[in-house]
Amino acid sequence: MKQNVFQLLRITASYDSNLIIILFLQLNSIFAMQQRPEQLPMQMKFLSCLSLSHLYELEQHLDRFLKSASMAKIPLPFNRSTIRSILIQTVSASNCTQGSLRYWLSAGPGDFQLSSSGCTNPALYAVVIESPSLQVPSCCRVVTSSIPIKSPQFAVMKSVNYLPNALTKVEGEENGAFTGIWLDDEGFVAEGSNMNVGFVTKNKELLMPRFDKILSGCTARRVLTLAEHLVAHGKLSRVISRNVSVEEGKMADEMMLIGSGILVKPVVQWDDKIIGSGQEGPIAQALYDLILEDMRSGPPSVRIPIPY
């Protein structure tokens, strides 16, 4: 079973700071993890896209990685420069040119207790997963989630505290939708299970919920920047982040989900309400194209070349 799972994921290389080695994984090999008592509640997970031999938005994800580590009180096993170098070397060793780099930081091997005081040293893990092509955006349906949203203190931190996120995703799928949409404690639109939400209003504004109570998505923030091109060409009137009511969201001309794993995914129905024309809108497609172009030929600030 494990063999089939890893064939599906197409893992090409991984890094484990406890083993101090980069592991090369053949697609037909069985992956055996060293058994160790981890402090699983004190871990963080990140994803950076790998496209055309460049890591996309690695610097931005690393900044959030370090900030989340500080908030979670997990000491770093290495400084930022070394972590960055390890991640790039792991991708280089994989010979993968298209896919994703996923990495975790843990309090390290310990004694199975709640406190991390029994952990010997923090640990960094990285995995490169090959994907032959980027996802083509397809329209989807979403539902309002009944799962309680995480409090802002934990929602703004990237961690493996993903049970609420997983339940929100499953709830959406059980109702024939792609995912659930969270509302915050005031009833305003918050975010999806692991993605941000965007709208195009009747006044042609690109509108996103404020990031003070939800995760500040790196892809979402990049979309806000790239969307200024559409403002300059008259396709949008402005780009704004503020509180969004459910009524305003459902009355929008367009709705979309935004994240590293999906880029820009159009939403055509929220609960029983059809969004706009019920078809993919031009702004969602334009934003997807802008992200793709940014991944292919964006500035050095968002594209890190991999030395194979």
C-alpha positions as CSV (number, residue, x, y, z in Angstrom):
1,M,0.0,0.0,0.0
2,K,2.8,2.5,0.9
3,Q,4.5,1.7,-2.4
4,N,1.4,2.6,-4.3
5,V,0.9,5.8,-2.3
6,F,4.4,7.0,-3.0
7,Q,4.1,6.1,-6.6
8,L,1.0,8.3,-6.8
9,L,2.8,11.2,-5.0
10,R,5.9,10.8,-7.1
11,I,8.3,11.8,-4.3
12,T,11.7,12.3,-5.7
13,A,13.8,13.4,-2.7
14,S,13.5,14.2,0.9
15,Y,15.5,15.7,3.7
16,D,15.6,14.9,7.4
17,S,17.8,16.9,9.7
18,N,17.9,14.1,12.3
19,L,19.5,11.8,9.7
20,I,21.6,14.6,8.2
21,I,21.1,13.1,4.7
22,I,19.1,13.7,1.5
23,L,17.3,10.5,0.6
24,F,16.8,9.6,-3.1
25,L,13.5,7.8,-3.6
26,Q,12.8,5.7,-6.7
27,L,9.2,5.6,-7.7
28,N,9.0,1.8,-7.2
29,S,10.7,1.8,-3.8
30,I,9.0,1.6,-0.4
31,F,9.5,4.6,1.8
32,A,10.4,3.6,5.4
33,M,10.3,6.4,8.0
34,Q,12.6,6.1,11.0
35,Q,10.3,5.6,14.0
36,R,10.8,8.4,16.6
37,P,8.5,10.0,19.2
38,E,7.6,13.4,17.6
39,Q,5.9,16.3,19.3
40,L,3.3,16.3,16.5
41,P,1.2,19.3,17.9
42,M,4.3,21.4,17.6
43,Q,5.0,21.2,13.9
44,M,4.6,23.5,10.9
45,K,4.0,22.6,7.3
46,F,4.7,24.7,4.2
47,L,4.5,24.4,0.5
48,S,6.4,26.2,-2.2
49,C,5.6,25.6,-5.9
50,L,8.3,24.3,-8.2
51,S,7.9,25.4,-11.8
52,L,10.3,25.4,-14.7
53,S,13.3,24.7,-12.5
54,H,12.5,27.6,-10.2
55,L,11.1,27.7,-6.7
56,Y,8.2,30.2,-6.7
57,E,7.8,32.5,-3.7
58,L,10.3,30.6,-1.5
59,E,11.4,33.8,0.2
60,Q,7.9,34.8,1.1
61,H,7.1,31.3,2.5
62,L,10.3,31.2,4.5
63,D,9.5,34.6,6.1
64,R,6.1,33.2,7.2
65,F,7.8,30.0,8.2
66,L,10.2,31.8,10.6
67,K,7.4,34.0,12.0
68,S,5.2,31.0,12.7
69,A,8.1,29.2,14.4
70,S,8.5,32.1,16.7
71,M,4.8,32.2,17.5
72,A,4.7,28.4,18.1
73,K,7.8,28.7,20.3
74,I,9.8,26.2,18.2
75,P,13.5,26.9,18.0
76,L,15.2,26.8,14.6
77,P,17.6,23.9,14.0
78,F,19.5,26.2,11.6
79,N,19.5,29.9,10.6
80,R,17.4,31.2,7.7
81,S,20.2,31.0,5.2
82,T,21.0,27.4,6.0
83,I,17.4,26.4,5.9
84,R,17.0,28.1,2.5
85,S,20.1,26.3,1.2
86,I,18.9,22.9,2.5
87,L,15.6,23.3,0.7
88,I,17.2,24.4,-2.6
89,Q,19.7,21.5,-2.3
90,T,16.9,19.0,-1.7
91,V,15.1,20.1,-4.8
92,S,18.3,20.0,-6.8
93,A,19.0,16.5,-5.7
94,S,15.5,15.4,-6.8
95,N,16.1,16.5,-10.4
96,C,12.5,17.5,-10.3
97,T,11.6,20.6,-12.4
98,Q,7.8,20.7,-11.9
99,G,6.0,20.0,-8.7
100,S,6.0,21.1,-5.1
101,L,8.4,21.4,-2.2
102,R,6.8,20.6,1.2
103,Y,8.7,21.2,4.4
104,W,8.0,20.9,8.2
105,L,9.6,22.1,11.3
106,S,9.2,20.1,14.5
107,A,10.2,20.5,18.2
108,G,12.0,17.2,17.5
109,P,12.3,13.7,19.0
110,G,10.9,13.7,22.5
111,D,9.1,11.8,25.3
112,F,5.5,11.9,24.0
113,Q,4.6,14.5,26.6
114,L,2.7,17.8,25.9
115,S,5.6,20.0,26.6
116,S,8.5,20.3,24.2
117,S,10.9,20.5,27.2
118,G,11.6,16.8,26.7
119,C,12.6,17.2,23.0
120,T,16.3,16.8,22.3
121,N,16.6,19.2,19.3
122,P,14.3,20.7,16.7
123,A,14.0,19.0,13.3
124,L,13.5,20.1,9.8
125,Y,12.0,17.8,7.1
126,A,11.5,18.5,3.4
127,V,9.9,16.5,0.6
128,V,9.9,17.1,-3.2
129,I,6.8,15.9,-4.9
130,E,6.8,15.7,-8.7
131,S,3.7,16.9,-10.7
132,P,3.8,16.8,-14.5
133,S,1.8,19.9,-14.9
134,L,0.0,22.7,-13.1
135,Q,-3.7,22.3,-12.4
136,V,-6.0,23.8,-15.0
137,P,-8.6,25.9,-13.3
138,S,-12.0,24.3,-13.2
139,C,-15.2,25.8,-11.7
140,C,-16.4,24.5,-8.4
141,R,-19.1,24.8,-5.7
142,V,-18.6,25.7,-2.1
143,V,-20.8,25.6,1.1
144,T,-20.8,27.6,4.3
145,S,-18.9,25.5,6.9
146,S,-20.5,24.5,10.2
147,I,-17.1,23.7,11.6
148,P,-15.9,26.3,14.2
149,I,-13.1,28.5,12.8
150,K,-9.8,28.7,14.6
151,S,-9.3,31.7,16.8
152,P,-7.2,34.5,15.2
153,Q,-4.1,33.6,17.3
154,F,-4.0,30.2,15.7
155,A,-5.6,31.0,12.3
156,V,-2.8,33.4,11.4
157,M,-0.1,30.9,12.3
158,K,0.9,28.2,9.8
159,S,1.0,24.9,11.7
160,V,-0.2,21.3,11.5
161,N,-3.2,22.1,13.6
162,Y,-5.3,21.2,10.6
163,L,-8.1,19.1,12.1
164,P,-10.6,22.0,11.7
165,N,-9.3,22.6,8.1
166,A,-9.6,18.9,7.3
167,L,-13.2,18.7,8.7
168,T,-14.2,21.8,6.7
169,K,-12.8,20.2,3.5
170,V,-14.6,16.9,4.2
171,E,-17.8,18.7,5.1
172,G,-17.7,20.4,1.7
173,E,-17.1,17.2,-0.2
174,E,-19.9,15.4,1.7
175,N,-22.2,18.1,0.4
176,G,-21.1,17.7,-3.2
177,A,-18.8,20.8,-3.0
178,F,-15.1,21.4,-3.3
179,T,-14.7,22.8,0.2
180,G,-16.3,24.7,3.0
181,I,-16.1,28.5,3.5
182,W,-15.5,29.7,7.0
183,L,-17.1,32.8,8.6
184,D,-15.3,34.7,11.3
185,D,-16.7,35.5,14.8
186,E,-18.5,38.5,13.5
187,G,-20.1,36.6,10.6
188,F,-17.9,38.1,7.9
189,V,-16.3,35.9,5.2
190,A,-13.0,34.4,6.4
191,E,-11.4,31.8,4.2
192,G,-11.6,28.3,2.8
193,S,-10.2,25.1,4.3
194,N,-6.6,25.9,3.2
195,M,-7.1,28.7,0.7
196,N,-8.1,32.4,0.6
197,V,-11.3,33.7,-1.0
198,G,-11.6,36.5,-3.5
199,F,-14.5,38.4,-5.1
200,V,-15.1,40.7,-8.0
201,T,-17.8,43.2,-7.0
202,K,-20.5,44.8,-9.2
203,N,-18.2,47.9,-9.3
204,K,-15.3,45.7,-10.7
205,E,-13.3,45.7,-7.4
206,L,-11.1,42.8,-6.6
207,L,-12.1,42.2,-3.0
208,M,-10.5,39.9,-0.3
209,P,-11.3,39.6,3.4
210,R,-8.8,41.2,5.7
211,F,-5.9,39.1,6.9
212,D,-6.0,40.0,10.6
213,K,-8.1,36.9,11.5
214,I,-7.0,34.4,8.9
215,L,-3.9,33.1,7.3
216,S,-2.1,35.6,5.2
217,G,-1.8,33.5,2.0
218,C,1.4,34.1,0.0
219,T,-0.4,33.4,-3.2
220,A,-3.3,35.6,-2.3
221,R,-0.9,38.5,-1.5
222,R,0.8,38.0,-4.8
223,V,-2.5,38.1,-6.6
224,L,-3.3,41.4,-5.0
225,T,-0.1,42.8,-6.4
226,L,-0.5,41.3,-9.8
227,A,-4.1,42.5,-10.0
228,E,-2.9,46.0,-10.3
229,H,-2.0,45.2,-13.9
230,L,-5.8,44.7,-14.5
231,V,-6.5,48.0,-12.8
232,A,-4.0,49.7,-15.1
233,H,-5.8,48.2,-18.1
234,G,-9.2,49.1,-17.0
235,K,-10.4,45.6,-16.2
236,L,-10.7,46.3,-12.5
237,S,-11.5,49.5,-10.8
238,R,-9.3,48.9,-7.7
239,V,-7.9,46.2,-5.4
240,I,-9.0,46.2,-1.8
241,S,-9.0,44.1,1.4
242,R,-11.8,44.6,3.9
243,N,-14.6,42.9,5.8
244,V,-16.9,41.1,3.4
245,S,-20.5,40.1,4.4
246,V,-22.0,36.8,3.2
247,E,-24.7,38.7,1.3
248,E,-22.1,40.8,-0.5
249,G,-20.0,37.8,-1.3
250,K,-22.9,35.9,-2.8
251,M,-24.0,38.9,-4.8
252,A,-20.5,39.3,-6.4
253,D,-20.0,39.0,-10.1
254,E,-17.2,36.5,-9.5
255,M,-15.9,34.4,-6.6
256,M,-12.6,32.5,-6.5
257,L,-10.4,30.4,-4.2
258,I,-6.7,31.3,-4.1
259,G,-3.8,29.2,-2.8
260,S,-0.5,27.6,-3.6
261,G,-2.0,24.2,-4.5
262,I,-4.8,25.5,-6.7
263,L,-3.6,29.0,-7.8
264,V,-6.9,30.5,-8.8
265,K,-10.0,28.4,-8.8
266,P,-13.4,29.9,-9.9
267,V,-16.4,29.4,-7.7
268,V,-19.8,29.3,-9.5
269,Q,-22.1,28.4,-6.6
270,W,-22.1,29.1,-2.9
271,D,-24.7,27.1,-1.0
272,D,-27.8,27.5,-3.1
273,K,-26.8,30.9,-4.7
274,I,-25.3,30.9,-8.2
275,I,-22.4,33.4,-8.4
276,G,-22.6,35.8,-11.3
277,S,-23.4,34.1,-14.6
278,G,-22.8,30.7,-13.1
279,Q,-19.7,30.3,-15.2
280,E,-16.0,31.1,-14.9
281,G,-15.5,34.9,-15.0
282,P,-12.9,36.8,-17.0
283,I,-11.1,38.2,-13.9
284,A,-10.5,34.7,-12.4
285,Q,-9.0,33.6,-15.7
286,A,-6.9,36.7,-16.0
287,L,-5.5,36.3,-12.5
288,Y,-4.7,32.7,-13.2
289,D,-2.8,33.7,-16.3
290,L,-0.9,36.4,-14.4
291,I,0.2,33.9,-11.8
292,L,1.3,31.4,-14.4
293,E,3.3,34.1,-16.2
294,D,4.8,35.2,-12.9
295,M,5.9,31.7,-12.2
296,R,7.5,31.5,-15.6
297,S,9.1,34.9,-15.9
298,G,8.5,36.8,-12.7
299,P,11.2,38.9,-10.9
300,P,14.0,37.3,-8.9
301,S,12.1,38.2,-5.7
302,V,9.6,35.4,-6.4
303,R,11.6,33.0,-8.5
304,I,14.7,31.2,-7.2
305,P,16.6,29.2,-9.8
306,I,17.6,25.6,-8.9
307,P,21.2,24.5,-9.7
308,Y,20.7,21.0,-11.0
